[in-house]
Amino acid sequence: MIQIPNMQSSHCQMRVNKALSAISGATLINTQAGIAHVSLPDQIGFVEVISTIEKAGYYVTDIVANSVHTFPSIDSKMHSSHC
């Protein structure tokens, strides 16, 4: 869960949703008044998420890591798999 206190209206939620959607590999994006949930590839760090939200005009007060899901990227799976 990403706490974004100044994201209250549906218009603000739509802007943050659009910003998070621009992160390569971001899925399962859900925004509500003051909070957002997103699933991200492993290589995407919280710094990039916070920067993306700030560029959209909002600020993050907290991130609960176990609710911001990450998953291995396709590339890392390809490099670690064996035939």
C-alpha distances in whole Angstrom, upper triangle without the diagonal:
4,6,9,12,15,13,15,18,18,19,17,14,17,17,13,13,17,16,13,16,18,16,19,17,14,14,12,11,10,10,11,12,10,6,6,5,8,10,12,16,16,18,15,14,11,15,15,12,12,16,15,13,16,19,18,18,15,14,10,11,8,6,5,7,8,5,6,9,12,16,19,21,24,26,25,26,29,30,30,31,35,37
4,6,10,12,11,13,16,16,18,14,12,15,15,11,12,15,14,11,15,16,15,18,17,14,14,13,11,10,9,10,11,8,5,5,6,8,11,13,16,17,18,14,13,10,12,13,9,9,13,12,10,12,15,14,15,12,10,7,8,6,5,6,8,11,8,8,11,14,17,20,21,25,26,26,27,30,31,31,32,36,39
4,6,9,9,11,14,16,17,13,12,15,15,12,13,16,15,14,17,19,18,21,21,17,18,16,14,12,10,10,9,6,5,7,9,12,15,16,20,20,21,18,16,13,14,15,12,10,14,14,11,12,16,15,14,10,8,6,6,5,6,8,11,13,11,11,15,17,21,24,25,28,30,29,31,34,34,34,36,40,43
4,6,6,8,12,13,14,10,10,13,12,9,12,15,13,13,16,18,17,21,21,18,18,17,14,13,10,9,8,5,5,7,11,13,16,18,21,22,22,19,17,14,15,15,12,10,13,12,9,10,13,12,11,7,6,5,6,8,9,12,14,17,14,14,17,19,23,26,26,30,31,31,32,35,36,36,38,42,44
4,6,7,11,13,14,11,11,15,14,12,15,17,16,16,19,21,21,24,25,21,22,20,17,15,12,10,8,5,7,10,14,17,20,21,25,26,26,22,21,17,18,18,15,13,16,15,12,12,15,14,12,8,7,7,7,10,12,14,17,19,17,17,21,23,27,30,30,33,35,35,36,39,40,40,42,46,48
4,6,9,12,12,8,10,13,12,11,14,16,15,16,19,20,21,24,25,22,22,21,18,16,12,11,9,7,10,12,16,18,21,23,26,27,27,23,22,19,19,19,16,14,15,15,11,11,13,11,9,6,7,9,10,13,15,17,20,22,20,19,23,25,28,31,31,34,36,36,37,40,41,41,43,47,49
4,6,8,9,5,6,9,9,8,10,13,13,13,16,18,18,22,23,19,19,18,15,13,9,8,6,5,8,9,13,15,19,20,24,26,26,22,21,18,19,18,15,14,15,14,10,11,13,11,9,7,9,10,12,13,15,17,19,21,18,18,21,23,26,29,29,32,34,34,35,38,39,39,41,45,47
4,7,8,6,7,10,11,11,12,15,15,16,18,20,22,25,25,22,21,20,16,13,10,7,4,6,9,11,15,17,21,23,27,28,29,25,24,21,22,22,18,17,19,17,14,15,17,14,13,10,12,13,14,16,17,19,22,23,20,20,23,25,28,32,32,34,36,37,38,40,42,42,44,47,50
4,5,5,6,9,10,11,12,14,15,17,18,20,22,25,26,22,22,20,16,14,10,9,7,9,11,13,16,19,22,24,28,30,31,27,27,24,24,24,20,19,21,19,15,17,18,14,14,12,15,16,18,19,20,22,24,26,22,22,25,27,30,33,33,35,37,38,39,41,43,43,45,48,50
4,5,5,6,9,10,10,12,14,15,16,18,20,23,24,20,19,18,14,12,9,8,8,11,12,12,15,17,21,23,26,29,30,26,26,24,25,23,20,20,21,18,16,18,18,14,15,14,16,17,19,21,21,22,24,25,22,21,23,26,28,31,31,33,35,36,37,39,41,42,43,46,48
4,5,5,6,9,10,11,12,14,15,17,19,23,23,20,20,19,15,14,11,11,10,12,14,14,17,18,22,23,26,29,29,26,26,24,24,22,19,19,20,17,14,16,16,12,12,12,16,17,20,21,22,24,26,27,23,22,25,27,29,32,31,33,35,36,37,39,41,42,43,47,48
4,5,5,6,9,10,11,12,14,16,18,21,22,19,19,18,14,13,9,9,9,10,11,11,15,16,20,21,24,27,27,23,23,20,21,19,16,16,16,14,11,12,13,9,9,9,12,14,16,18,18,21,23,24,21,20,22,24,27,30,29,32,33,34,35,38,39,40,41,45,47
4,5,5,6,9,10,10,12,14,16,19,19,16,16,14,11,9,6,6,7,8,9,8,11,13,17,18,22,24,25,21,21,19,20,18,15,15,16,14,11,13,14,11,11,10,13,13,16,17,17,19,20,21,18,17,19,21,24,27,27,29,31,32,33,35,37,37,39,42,44
4,6,5,6,9,10,10,13,15,18,18,15,15,14,11,10,8,9,11,12,12,11,13,14,17,18,22,25,25,21,22,20,21,19,16,16,17,14,12,14,14,11,12,12,15,16,19,20,19,21,22,23,20,18,20,22,24,27,26,28,30,31,32,34,36,37,38,42,43
4,5,5,6,9,10,11,13,17,18,15,16,16,12,12,10,12,12,13,13,12,14,14,17,18,21,24,23,20,20,19,19,16,14,14,14,11,9,11,11,7,9,9,13,14,18,19,19,21,22,24,21,19,21,22,24,27,26,28,29,31,32,34,35,36,38,42,43
4,5,5,6,8,10,11,15,16,13,13,13,10,10,8,10,11,11,10,8,11,11,14,15,18,21,20,17,17,15,16,14,11,11,12,9,6,9,10,7,9,8,10,11,15,15,15,17,18,20,17,15,17,19,21,24,23,25,27,28,29,31,33,34,35,39,41
4,5,5,6,9,10,13,14,10,10,10,7,7,6,10,12,12,11,8,10,9,12,13,17,20,20,16,17,16,17,15,12,13,14,11,9,13,13,10,12,12,14,14,17,17,16,18,18,19,16,14,16,17,19,22,21,23,25,26,27,29,31,32,33,37,39
4,6,5,7,9,12,13,11,12,12,9,11,10,13,15,15,14,12,13,12,14,15,17,20,20,17,18,17,18,15,12,14,14,10,10,13,12,9,12,13,15,16,19,20,19,21,21,22,19,17,18,19,21,23,21,23,25,26,28,29,31,32,33,37,39
4,5,5,7,11,13,10,12,13,10,12,11,14,16,15,14,11,13,11,14,13,16,18,18,14,15,14,14,11,9,11,10,6,7,10,8,6,10,10,13,14,17,18,17,19,19,21,19,16,17,18,20,21,20,22,23,25,27,28,29,31,32,36,38
4,5,6,9,10,7,9,10,7,10,10,13,15,15,12,9,10,8,10,10,13,15,15,11,13,12,13,10,7,10,10,7,7,11,11,9,13,12,13,13,16,16,14,16,16,18,15,12,13,14,16,18,17,19,21,22,23,25,27,28,29,33,35
4,5,8,8,6,7,9,7,10,11,15,18,17,15,12,12,9,10,10,13,16,16,13,15,15,16,13,11,13,13,10,11,14,13,12,15,15,17,17,20,20,18,19,19,20,17,14,15,15,16,18,16,18,20,21,23,24,26,27,28,32,34
4,6,9,8,10,13,11,14,15,18,20,20,18,15,15,12,13,12,13,16,15,12,14,15,15,11,10,13,12,9,11,13,12,11,15,15,17,17,21,21,19,21,20,22,19,16,17,16,17,18,16,18,19,21,22,24,25,27,28,32,34
4,6,6,9,12,11,14,15,19,21,20,17,14,13,10,10,8,10,12,11,8,11,12,12,8,8,11,11,8,10,13,12,12,16,16,17,16,20,19,17,19,17,19,17,14,14,13,14,15,13,15,16,18,20,21,22,24,25,29,31
4,6,9,13,12,16,18,21,24,23,20,17,16,12,11,8,8,11,10,8,12,14,14,11,11,14,14,12,14,17,16,16,20,20,20,20,23,22,19,21,19,20,19,15,14,12,13,13,10,12,13,15,16,18,19,21,22,26,28
4,6,10,11,15,17,21,24,23,20,16,14,10,8,6,6,10,10,9,12,14,16,13,12,16,16,14,16,19,18,18,22,21,22,21,23,22,19,19,17,18,17,13,12,10,10,10,8,10,12,13,14,16,18,19,20,24,25
4,7,7,11,13,17,20,19,16,12,10,7,6,5,7,10,11,9,12,12,14,12,10,14,15,12,13,17,17,16,19,18,19,18,20,19,16,17,15,16,14,10,10,9,10,12,11,13,15,16,17,19,21,22,23,27,28
4,5,9,12,16,19,19,16,12,9,6,5,7,9,12,14,12,15,15,17,15,13,16,18,15,15,19,19,18,21,20,21,19,22,20,17,17,16,15,13,11,9,10,10,13,12,14,17,18,18,20,22,23,24,27,29
4,6,10,13,17,17,14,10,7,5,6,9,12,15,17,15,17,16,19,17,14,17,19,16,16,20,21,19,22,20,21,19,21,19,16,16,15,14,11,10,9,11,12,15,15,17,20,21,20,23,25,25,26,29,31
4,7,10,14,14,11,7,6,4,7,9,13,16,17,15,16,15,17,15,12,15,17,14,13,17,17,15,18,16,17,16,18,17,15,15,15,15,12,10,10,12,14,17,17,19,22,22,23,25,27,28,29,32,34
4,7,10,11,8,6,5,6,10,13,16,19,20,17,18,17,19,18,14,16,18,15,14,17,19,16,18,16,17,15,17,16,14,15,15,15,12,11,12,15,17,20,21,23,25,26,26,29,31,31,32,35,37
4,7,8,6,4,6,9,12,15,19,21,22,19,19,17,19,18,14,15,17,14,12,15,17,14,15,13,14,13,15,15,14,15,16,17,13,12,15,17,20,23,23,26,28,28,29,32,33,34,35,39,40
4,6,5,6,9,12,15,18,22,24,25,22,22,19,21,20,17,17,19,17,14,17,19,16,16,14,15,14,15,15,15,15,17,18,14,15,17,20,23,26,27,29,32,32,32,35,37,37,38,42,44
4,6,8,11,15,18,21,25,26,27,24,23,20,22,21,18,17,19,18,14,16,19,16,15,12,13,13,14,14,15,16,19,20,16,17,20,23,26,29,30,32,34,35,35,38,40,40,41,45,47
4,7,11,14,18,19,23,24,25,22,21,17,19,19,15,14,17,16,12,14,17,14,14,10,10,9,10,11,12,13,16,18,15,15,18,21,24,28,28,31,33,33,34,37,38,38,40,44,46
4,7,10,14,16,20,21,22,19,18,15,17,17,13,13,16,15,12,14,17,15,15,11,11,9,10,10,10,11,13,14,11,11,15,17,21,24,25,28,30,30,31,34,35,35,36,40,42
4,7,10,13,16,18,19,16,16,13,15,15,11,12,14,13,10,14,16,14,15,12,12,10,12,11,9,11,12,13,10,9,12,14,18,21,22,24,26,26,27,30,31,32,33,37,39
4,7,10,14,15,17,14,14,13,16,15,11,13,16,14,12,16,18,16,18,15,15,12,14,12,10,10,10,10,7,6,8,11,14,18,19,21,24,24,24,27,29,28,30,33,36
4,6,10,12,14,11,12,11,14,13,10,12,15,13,12,16,17,16,18,16,16,14,16,14,11,11,11,11,8,6,7,9,11,14,15,18,20,20,21,24,25,25,26,30,32
4,7,9,12,10,11,12,15,13,11,14,16,15,15,18,19,19,21,19,19,17,19,16,13,12,11,10,8,6,4,6,8,11,12,14,17,17,17,20,22,22,23,26,29
4,6,8,6,9,10,13,11,9,13,15,13,14,18,18,18,21,19,19,17,19,17,13,14,11,12,11,7,6,4,6,9,9,12,14,14,15,18,19,19,21,25,27
4,6,6,9,11,14,12,12,15,16,15,17,20,20,21,24,22,22,20,22,20,16,16,13,14,14,10,8,5,5,6,5,9,10,10,11,14,15,16,17,21,24
4,6,7,10,13,12,12,15,17,16,18,21,22,23,25,24,22,20,22,19,16,16,12,13,14,11,9,5,5,5,6,10,11,9,11,14,14,14,17,20,23
4,6,10,11,10,11,14,15,15,17,20,20,21,24,23,22,20,22,20,17,17,14,16,16,13,12,8,9,8,7,11,10,9,12,14,14,15,18,21,24
4,7,8,7,8,11,12,11,14,16,16,18,20,19,18,16,19,17,14,15,13,15,15,11,11,8,10,10,10,13,13,13,15,18,18,18,21,25,27
4,5,6,7,9,10,11,13,15,16,17,19,18,16,14,16,14,11,13,11,13,14,10,11,9,12,13,13,16,16,15,18,21,20,21,23,27,30
4,5,5,6,8,10,11,12,14,15,17,15,13,10,12,10,8,10,9,12,12,9,11,11,14,15,16,20,20,19,21,24,24,24,27,30,33
4,5,5,6,9,10,10,12,14,15,14,12,11,13,12,11,14,12,16,16,13,15,14,17,18,18,21,21,20,23,26,25,26,29,32,35
4,5,5,6,9,10,10,12,14,14,13,12,15,14,13,15,14,17,16,13,15,13,16,17,16,19,19,19,22,24,24,25,27,31,34
4,5,5,6,9,10,11,13,11,11,9,12,12,10,13,12,15,14,10,12,12,15,17,16,20,20,20,23,25,25,26,28,32,35
4,5,5,6,9,10,11,9,7,6,10,10,9,13,13,16,15,12,15,15,18,20,20,23,24,24,26,28,28,29,32,35,38
4,5,5,6,9,10,10,9,9,13,13,13,16,16,20,19,15,18,17,20,21,21,24,24,24,27,29,29,30,32,36,39
4,5,5,6,9,9,10,10,14,15,14,17,17,20,18,15,17,17,19,21,20,22,23,23,26,28,28,29,32,35,38
4,5,5,7,6,7,7,11,12,12,15,16,19,17,14,17,18,20,22,22,25,26,26,28,30,31,32,34,38,40
4,5,5,5,5,8,11,13,14,17,18,21,20,17,20,21,23,25,25,28,28,28,31,33,33,34,37,40,43
4,5,7,9,11,15,17,17,21,21,24,22,19,22,22,24,26,25,27,27,28,31,32,33,34,37,40,43
4,6,9,11,15,17,17,20,21,24,21,19,21,22,24,26,25,28,28,29,32,33,34,36,38,41,43
4,7,10,14,16,17,21,22,25,23,20,23,24,27,29,28,31,32,32,35,36,37,38,41,44,47
4,7,10,13,14,17,19,22,20,18,21,22,25,28,27,30,31,32,34,36,36,37,40,43,46
4,7,9,11,15,17,20,18,16,20,21,25,27,27,30,31,31,33,35,36,36,39,43,45
4,6,8,11,13,16,15,13,17,18,22,24,25,28,29,29,31,34,34,34,36,40,43
4,7,10,13,16,15,14,18,20,24,26,27,31,32,31,33,36,36,36,38,42,45
4,7,9,12,12,11,15,17,21,23,25,28,29,28,30,33,33,33,35,39,42
4,6,9,8,8,11,13,17,20,21,25,26,25,26,30,30,29,32,35,38
4,6,6,7,10,12,16,19,21,25,26,25,26,29,29,29,31,34,37
4,5,5,7,9,13,16,18,21,23,21,22,26,26,25,27,31,34
4,6,6,9,12,15,18,21,23,21,22,25,26,24,26,30,32
4,6,9,12,16,18,21,23,22,23,26,27,26,27,31,34
4,7,10,13,15,19,20,19,20,24,24,24,26,29,32
4,7,10,13,16,18,17,17,20,22,21,22,26,28
4,7,9,12,14,13,14,17,18,17,19,23,25
4,6,9,12,10,10,14,15,14,16,19,22
4,7,8,6,7,10,11,11,12,16,19
4,5,5,6,9,10,11,12,16,18
4,6,5,6,9,10,11,14,16
4,5,5,6,9,10,13,15
4,5,5,6,9,12,15
4,5,5,6,10,12
4,6,5,8,10
4,6,8,11
4,7,10
4,7
4
